[in-house]
Structure formats: structure tokens, C-alpha cells
Amino acid sequence: MFLSFYYYIYLVINTLNIIVNKKVKNKWKKFNESGRSSRA
């Protein structure tokens, strides 16, 4: 029971990390593109 509880939390955190990473990567892509175009 205790192990499965930890495993459940691990899964939830993992999924949240994946979702957040995708959003952050998209934001960084847009930010980097705008930064490069303004510098050039």
C-alpha cells in the first residue's frame, strides 16, 4: 500500500513535469526566436 502510494505520486509528478517541460520549451523557442531576430 505504501509503495503504491509513492508510485502514484511519482507518476503524477512525472506527468506534470512532462506537461510543464513542453510548455516551457515552447516559450523558450518563441523567446529565443524573437531575441535572435531583434539582435540581428
mmCIF file as Biopython writes it, N, C-alpha, C and O atoms, coordinates in Angstrom:
data_model
#
loop_
_atom_site.group_PDB
_atom_site.id
_atom_site.type_symbol
_atom_site.label_atom_id
_atom_site.label_alt_id
_atom_site.label_comp_id
_atom_site.label_asym_id
_atom_site.label_entity_id
_atom_site.label_seq_id
_atom_site.pdbx_PDB_ins_code
_atom_site.Cartn_x
_atom_site.Cartn_y
_atom_site.Cartn_z
_atom_site.occupancy
_atom_site.B_iso_or_equiv
_atom_site.auth_seq_id
_atom_site.auth_asym_id
_atom_site.pdbx_PDB_model_num
ATOM 1   N N  . MET A ? 1  ? 0.844  -1.197 0.000   1.0 0.0 1  A 1 
ATOM 2   C CA . MET A ? 1  ? 0.000  0.000  0.000   1.0 0.0 1  A 1 
ATOM 3   C C  . MET A ? 1  ? 0.883  1.254  0.000   1.0 0.0 1  A 1 
ATOM 4   O O  . MET A ? 1  ? 0.668  2.179  -0.783  1.0 0.0 1  A 1 
ATOM 5   N N  . PHE A ? 2  ? 1.879  1.264  0.892   1.0 0.0 2  A 1 
ATOM 6   C CA . PHE A ? 2  ? 2.753  2.427  0.993   1.0 0.0 2  A 1 
ATOM 7   C C  . PHE A ? 2  ? 3.525  2.639  -0.305  1.0 0.0 2  A 1 
ATOM 8   O O  . PHE A ? 2  ? 3.658  3.762  -0.791  1.0 0.0 2  A 1 
ATOM 9   N N  . LEU A ? 3  ? 4.033  1.533  -0.857  1.0 0.0 3  A 1 
ATOM 10  C CA . LEU A ? 3  ? 4.807  1.618  -2.098  1.0 0.0 3  A 1 
ATOM 11  C C  . LEU A ? 3  ? 3.937  2.149  -3.225  1.0 0.0 3  A 1 
ATOM 12  O O  . LEU A ? 3  ? 4.354  3.046  -3.958  1.0 0.0 3  A 1 
ATOM 13  N N  . SER A ? 4  ? 2.744  1.612  -3.372  1.0 0.0 4  A 1 
ATOM 14  C CA . SER A ? 4  ? 1.868  2.035  -4.469  1.0 0.0 4  A 1 
ATOM 15  C C  . SER A ? 4  ? 1.510  3.516  -4.317  1.0 0.0 4  A 1 
ATOM 16  O O  . SER A ? 4  ? 1.343  4.222  -5.312  1.0 0.0 4  A 1 
ATOM 17  N N  . PHE A ? 5  ? 1.394  3.983  -3.074  1.0 0.0 5  A 1 
ATOM 18  C CA . PHE A ? 5  ? 1.081  5.390  -2.830  1.0 0.0 5  A 1 
ATOM 19  C C  . PHE A ? 5  ? 2.208  6.273  -3.359  1.0 0.0 5  A 1 
ATOM 20  O O  . PHE A ? 5  ? 1.963  7.278  -4.026  1.0 0.0 5  A 1 
ATOM 21  N N  . TYR A ? 6  ? 3.439  5.887  -3.054  1.0 0.0 6  A 1 
ATOM 22  C CA . TYR A ? 6  ? 4.590  6.643  -3.545  1.0 0.0 6  A 1 
ATOM 23  C C  . TYR A ? 6  ? 4.671  6.586  -5.059  1.0 0.0 6  A 1 
ATOM 24  O O  . TYR A ? 6  ? 4.981  7.578  -5.719  1.0 0.0 6  A 1 
ATOM 25  N N  . TYR A ? 7  ? 4.385  5.403  -5.603  1.0 0.0 7  A 1 
ATOM 26  C CA . TYR A ? 7  ? 4.433  5.226  -7.057  1.0 0.0 7  A 1 
ATOM 27  C C  . TYR A ? 7  ? 3.404  6.132  -7.721  1.0 0.0 7  A 1 
ATOM 28  O O  . TYR A ? 7  ? 3.670  6.703  -8.779  1.0 0.0 7  A 1 
ATOM 29  N N  . TYR A ? 8  ? 2.236  6.267  -7.109  1.0 0.0 8  A 1 
ATOM 30  C CA . TYR A ? 8  ? 1.185  7.119  -7.664  1.0 0.0 8  A 1 
ATOM 31  C C  . TYR A ? 8  ? 1.642  8.577  -7.682  1.0 0.0 8  A 1 
ATOM 32  O O  . TYR A ? 8  ? 1.465  9.277  -8.679  1.0 0.0 8  A 1 
ATOM 33  N N  . ILE A ? 9  ? 2.228  9.027  -6.580  1.0 0.0 9  A 1 
ATOM 34  C CA . ILE A ? 9  ? 2.730  10.407 -6.512  1.0 0.0 9  A 1 
ATOM 35  C C  . ILE A ? 9  ? 3.809  10.617 -7.563  1.0 0.0 9  A 1 
ATOM 36  O O  . ILE A ? 9  ? 3.846  11.649 -8.232  1.0 0.0 9  A 1 
ATOM 37  N N  . TYR A ? 10 ? 4.696  9.618  -7.702  1.0 0.0 10 A 1 
ATOM 38  C CA . TYR A ? 10 ? 5.778  9.707  -8.688  1.0 0.0 10 A 1 
ATOM 39  C C  . TYR A ? 10 ? 5.206  9.855  -10.088 1.0 0.0 10 A 1 
ATOM 40  O O  . TYR A ? 10 ? 5.697  10.656 -10.883 1.0 0.0 10 A 1 
ATOM 41  N N  . LEU A ? 11 ? 4.168  9.083  -10.391 1.0 0.0 11 A 1 
ATOM 42  C CA . LEU A ? 11 ? 3.547  9.154  -11.722 1.0 0.0 11 A 1 
ATOM 43  C C  . LEU A ? 11 ? 2.939  10.534 -11.948 1.0 0.0 11 A 1 
ATOM 44  O O  . LEU A ? 11 ? 3.108  11.119 -13.018 1.0 0.0 11 A 1 
ATOM 45  N N  . VAL A ? 12 ? 2.240  11.055 -10.955 1.0 0.0 12 A 1 
ATOM 46  C CA . VAL A ? 12 ? 1.591  12.367 -11.099 1.0 0.0 12 A 1 
ATOM 47  C C  . VAL A ? 12 ? 2.643  13.450 -11.336 1.0 0.0 12 A 1 
ATOM 48  O O  . VAL A ? 12 ? 2.496  14.287 -12.226 1.0 0.0 12 A 1 
ATOM 49  N N  . ILE A ? 13 ? 3.706  13.423 -10.529 1.0 0.0 13 A 1 
ATOM 50  C CA . ILE A ? 13 ? 4.771  14.430 -10.678 1.0 0.0 13 A 1 
ATOM 51  C C  . ILE A ? 13 ? 5.423  14.296 -12.043 1.0 0.0 13 A 1 
ATOM 52  O O  . ILE A ? 13 ? 5.739  15.296 -12.689 1.0 0.0 13 A 1 
ATOM 53  N N  . ASN A ? 14 ? 5.625  13.058 -12.480 1.0 0.0 14 A 1 
ATOM 54  C CA . ASN A ? 14 ? 6.246  12.813 -13.782 1.0 0.0 14 A 1 
ATOM 55  C C  . ASN A ? 14 ? 5.402  13.427 -14.893 1.0 0.0 14 A 1 
ATOM 56  O O  . ASN A ? 14 ? 5.926  14.123 -15.763 1.0 0.0 14 A 1 
ATOM 57  N N  . THR A ? 15 ? 4.098  13.169 -14.862 1.0 0.0 15 A 1 
ATOM 58  C CA . THR A ? 15 ? 3.219  13.704 -15.908 1.0 0.0 15 A 1 
ATOM 59  C C  . THR A ? 15 ? 3.230  15.230 -15.873 1.0 0.0 15 A 1 
ATOM 60  O O  . THR A ? 15 ? 3.286  15.875 -16.920 1.0 0.0 15 A 1 
ATOM 61  N N  . LEU A ? 16 ? 3.178  15.809 -14.674 1.0 0.0 16 A 1 
ATOM 62  C CA . LEU A ? 16 ? 3.198  17.271 -14.562 1.0 0.0 16 A 1 
ATOM 63  C C  . LEU A ? 16 ? 4.496  17.816 -15.138 1.0 0.0 16 A 1 
ATOM 64  O O  . LEU A ? 16 ? 4.494  18.821 -15.848 1.0 0.0 16 A 1 
ATOM 65  N N  . ASN A ? 17 ? 5.617  17.143 -14.828 1.0 0.0 17 A 1 
ATOM 66  C CA . ASN A ? 17 ? 6.917  17.592 -15.343 1.0 0.0 17 A 1 
ATOM 67  C C  . ASN A ? 17 ? 6.923  17.596 -16.854 1.0 0.0 17 A 1 
ATOM 68  O O  . ASN A ? 17 ? 7.406  18.545 -17.472 1.0 0.0 17 A 1 
ATOM 69  N N  . ILE A ? 18 ? 6.386  16.534 -17.465 1.0 0.0 18 A 1 
ATOM 70  C CA . ILE A ? 18 ? 6.372  16.435 -18.930 1.0 0.0 18 A 1 
ATOM 71  C C  . ILE A ? 18 ? 5.547  17.582 -19.515 1.0 0.0 18 A 1 
ATOM 72  O O  . ILE A ? 18 ? 5.968  18.226 -20.476 1.0 0.0 18 A 1 
ATOM 73  N N  . ILE A ? 19 ? 4.372  17.837 -18.932 1.0 0.0 19 A 1 
ATOM 74  C CA . ILE A ? 19 ? 3.497  18.903 -19.446 1.0 0.0 19 A 1 
ATOM 75  C C  . ILE A ? 19 ? 4.193  20.258 -19.298 1.0 0.0 19 A 1 
ATOM 76  O O  . ILE A ? 19 ? 4.204  21.059 -20.232 1.0 0.0 19 A 1 
ATOM 77  N N  . VAL A ? 20 ? 4.771  20.510 -18.126 1.0 0.0 20 A 1 
ATOM 78  C CA . VAL A ? 20 ? 5.438  21.799 -17.871 1.0 0.0 20 A 1 
ATOM 79  C C  . VAL A ? 20 ? 6.630  21.962 -18.795 1.0 0.0 20 A 1 
ATOM 80  O O  . VAL A ? 20 ? 6.850  23.041 -19.345 1.0 0.0 20 A 1 
ATOM 81  N N  . ASN A ? 21 ? 7.406  20.888 -18.971 1.0 0.0 21 A 1 
ATOM 82  C CA . ASN A ? 21 ? 8.592  20.961 -19.836 1.0 0.0 21 A 1 
ATOM 83  C C  . ASN A ? 21 ? 8.195  21.328 -21.254 1.0 0.0 21 A 1 
ATOM 84  O O  . ASN A ? 21 ? 8.863  22.144 -21.890 1.0 0.0 21 A 1 
ATOM 85  N N  . LYS A ? 22 ? 7.118  20.739 -21.760 1.0 0.0 22 A 1 
ATOM 86  C CA . LYS A ? 22 ? 6.666  21.049 -23.121 1.0 0.0 22 A 1 
ATOM 87  C C  . LYS A ? 22 ? 6.299  22.524 -23.225 1.0 0.0 22 A 1 
ATOM 88  O O  . LYS A ? 22 ? 6.684  23.193 -24.184 1.0 0.0 22 A 1 
ATOM 89  N N  . LYS A ? 23 ? 5.556  23.037 -22.242 1.0 0.0 23 A 1 
ATOM 90  C CA . LYS A ? 23 ? 5.137  24.442 -22.275 1.0 0.0 23 A 1 
ATOM 91  C C  . LYS A ? 23 ? 6.352  25.354 -22.186 1.0 0.0 23 A 1 
ATOM 92  O O  . LYS A ? 23 ? 6.454  26.336 -22.922 1.0 0.0 23 A 1 
ATOM 93  N N  . VAL A ? 24 ? 7.279  25.028 -21.279 1.0 0.0 24 A 1 
ATOM 94  C CA . VAL A ? 24 ? 8.467  25.873 -21.087 1.0 0.0 24 A 1 
ATOM 95  C C  . VAL A ? 24 ? 9.318  25.866 -22.346 1.0 0.0 24 A 1 
ATOM 96  O O  . VAL A ? 24 ? 9.818  26.911 -22.762 1.0 0.0 24 A 1 
ATOM 97  N N  . LYS A ? 25 ? 9.488  24.690 -22.960 1.0 0.0 25 A 1 
ATOM 98  C CA . LYS A ? 25 ? 10.296 24.601 -24.181 1.0 0.0 25 A 1 
ATOM 99  C C  . LYS A ? 25 ? 9.681  25.459 -25.279 1.0 0.0 25 A 1 
ATOM 100 O O  . LYS A ? 25 ? 10.403 26.149 -26.000 1.0 0.0 25 A 1 
ATOM 101 N N  . ASN A ? 26 ? 8.355  25.427 -25.416 1.0 0.0 26 A 1 
ATOM 102 C CA . ASN A ? 26 ? 7.690  26.239 -26.439 1.0 0.0 26 A 1 
ATOM 103 C C  . ASN A ? 26 ? 7.912  27.726 -26.158 1.0 0.0 26 A 1 
ATOM 104 O O  . ASN A ? 26 ? 8.155  28.506 -27.078 1.0 0.0 26 A 1 
ATOM 105 N N  . LYS A ? 27 ? 7.828  28.113 -24.881 1.0 0.0 27 A 1 
ATOM 106 C CA . LYS A ? 27 ? 8.035  29.520 -24.523 1.0 0.0 27 A 1 
ATOM 107 C C  . LYS A ? 27 ? 9.466  29.926 -24.848 1.0 0.0 27 A 1 
ATOM 108 O O  . LYS A ? 27 ? 9.698  31.006 -25.391 1.0 0.0 27 A 1 
ATOM 109 N N  . TRP A ? 28 ? 10.434 29.059 -24.513 1.0 0.0 28 A 1 
ATOM 110 C CA . TRP A ? 28 ? 11.839 29.382 -24.772 1.0 0.0 28 A 1 
ATOM 111 C C  . TRP A ? 28 ? 12.093 29.479 -26.263 1.0 0.0 28 A 1 
ATOM 112 O O  . TRP A ? 28 ? 12.856 30.336 -26.711 1.0 0.0 28 A 1 
ATOM 113 N N  . LYS A ? 29 ? 11.451 28.597 -27.046 1.0 0.0 29 A 1 
ATOM 114 C CA . LYS A ? 29 ? 11.624 28.647 -28.509 1.0 0.0 29 A 1 
ATOM 115 C C  . LYS A ? 29 ? 11.169 30.008 -29.025 1.0 0.0 29 A 1 
ATOM 116 O O  . LYS A ? 29 ? 11.888 30.653 -29.788 1.0 0.0 29 A 1 
ATOM 117 N N  . LYS A ? 30 ? 9.984  30.450 -28.615 1.0 0.0 30 A 1 
ATOM 118 C CA . LYS A ? 30 ? 9.465  31.746 -29.066 1.0 0.0 30 A 1 
ATOM 119 C C  . LYS A ? 30 ? 10.379 32.870 -28.581 1.0 0.0 30 A 1 
ATOM 120 O O  . LYS A ? 30 ? 10.677 33.802 -29.328 1.0 0.0 30 A 1 
ATOM 121 N N  . PHE A ? 31 ? 10.819 32.776 -27.330 1.0 0.0 31 A 1 
ATOM 122 C CA . PHE A ? 31 ? 11.671 33.812 -26.748 1.0 0.0 31 A 1 
ATOM 123 C C  . PHE A ? 31 ? 12.998 33.889 -27.495 1.0 0.0 31 A 1 
ATOM 124 O O  . PHE A ? 31 ? 13.470 34.979 -27.819 1.0 0.0 31 A 1 
ATOM 125 N N  . ASN A ? 32 ? 13.600 32.729 -27.770 1.0 0.0 32 A 1 
ATOM 126 C CA . ASN A ? 32 ? 14.881 32.700 -28.482 1.0 0.0 32 A 1 
ATOM 127 C C  . ASN A ? 32 ? 14.723 33.248 -29.893 1.0 0.0 32 A 1 
ATOM 128 O O  . ASN A ? 32 ? 15.572 34.005 -30.367 1.0 0.0 32 A 1 
ATOM 129 N N  . GLU A ? 33 ? 13.644 32.872 -30.564 1.0 0.0 33 A 1 
ATOM 130 C CA . GLU A ? 33 ? 13.427 33.345 -31.937 1.0 0.0 33 A 1 
ATOM 131 C C  . GLU A ? 33 ? 13.282 34.865 -31.957 1.0 0.0 33 A 1 
ATOM 132 O O  . GLU A ? 33 ? 13.877 35.529 -32.806 1.0 0.0 33 A 1 
ATOM 133 N N  . SER A ? 34 ? 12.505 35.419 -31.041 1.0 0.0 34 A 1 
ATOM 134 C CA . SER A ? 34 ? 12.304 36.870 -31.006 1.0 0.0 34 A 1 
ATOM 135 C C  . SER A ? 34 ? 13.613 37.563 -30.628 1.0 0.0 34 A 1 
ATOM 136 O O  . SER A ? 34 ? 13.922 38.632 -31.154 1.0 0.0 34 A 1 
ATOM 137 N N  . GLY A ? 35 ? 14.378 36.962 -29.724 1.0 0.0 35 A 1 
ATOM 138 C CA . GLY A ? 35 ? 15.652 37.554 -29.312 1.0 0.0 35 A 1 
ATOM 139 C C  . GLY A ? 35 ? 16.629 37.596 -30.467 1.0 0.0 35 A 1 
ATOM 140 O O  . GLY A ? 35 ? 17.305 38.604 -30.675 1.0 0.0 35 A 1 
ATOM 141 N N  . ARG A ? 36 ? 16.711 36.516 -31.218 1.0 0.0 36 A 1 
ATOM 142 C CA . ARG A ? 36 ? 17.642 36.467 -32.350 1.0 0.0 36 A 1 
ATOM 143 C C  . ARG A ? 36 ? 17.247 37.504 -33.405 1.0 0.0 36 A 1 
ATOM 144 O O  . ARG A ? 36 ? 18.104 38.214 -33.932 1.0 0.0 36 A 1 
ATOM 145 N N  . SER A ? 37 ? 15.950 37.588 -33.710 1.0 0.0 37 A 1 
ATOM 146 C CA . SER A ? 37 ? 15.507 38.494 -34.779 1.0 0.0 37 A 1 
ATOM 147 C C  . SER A ? 37 ? 15.748 39.952 -34.365 1.0 0.0 37 A 1 
ATOM 148 O O  . SER A ? 37 ? 16.088 40.783 -35.207 1.0 0.0 37 A 1 
ATOM 149 N N  . SER A ? 38 ? 15.574 40.268 -33.075 1.0 0.0 38 A 1 
ATOM 150 C CA . SER A ? 38 ? 15.756 41.652 -32.637 1.0 0.0 38 A 1 
ATOM 151 C C  . SER A ? 38 ? 17.239 42.009 -32.628 1.0 0.0 38 A 1 
ATOM 152 O O  . SER A ? 38 ? 17.595 43.155 -32.902 1.0 0.0 38 A 1 
ATOM 153 N N  . ARG A ? 39 ? 18.107 41.052 -32.318 1.0 0.0 39 A 1 
ATOM 154 C CA . ARG A ? 39 ? 19.549 41.324 -32.277 1.0 0.0 39 A 1 
ATOM 155 C C  . ARG A ? 39 ? 20.101 41.471 -33.690 1.0 0.0 39 A 1 
ATOM 156 O O  . ARG A ? 39 ? 20.954 42.322 -33.946 1.0 0.0 39 A 1 
ATOM 157 N N  . ALA A ? 40 ? 19.610 40.638 -34.603 1.0 0.0 40 A 1 
ATOM 158 C CA . ALA A ? 40 ? 20.187 40.606 -35.954 1.0 0.0 40 A 1 
ATOM 159 C C  . ALA A ? 40 ? 19.918 41.910 -36.709 1.0 0.0 40 A 1 
ATOM 160 O O  . ALA A ? 40 ? 20.332 42.054 -37.859 1.0 0.0 40 A 1 
#
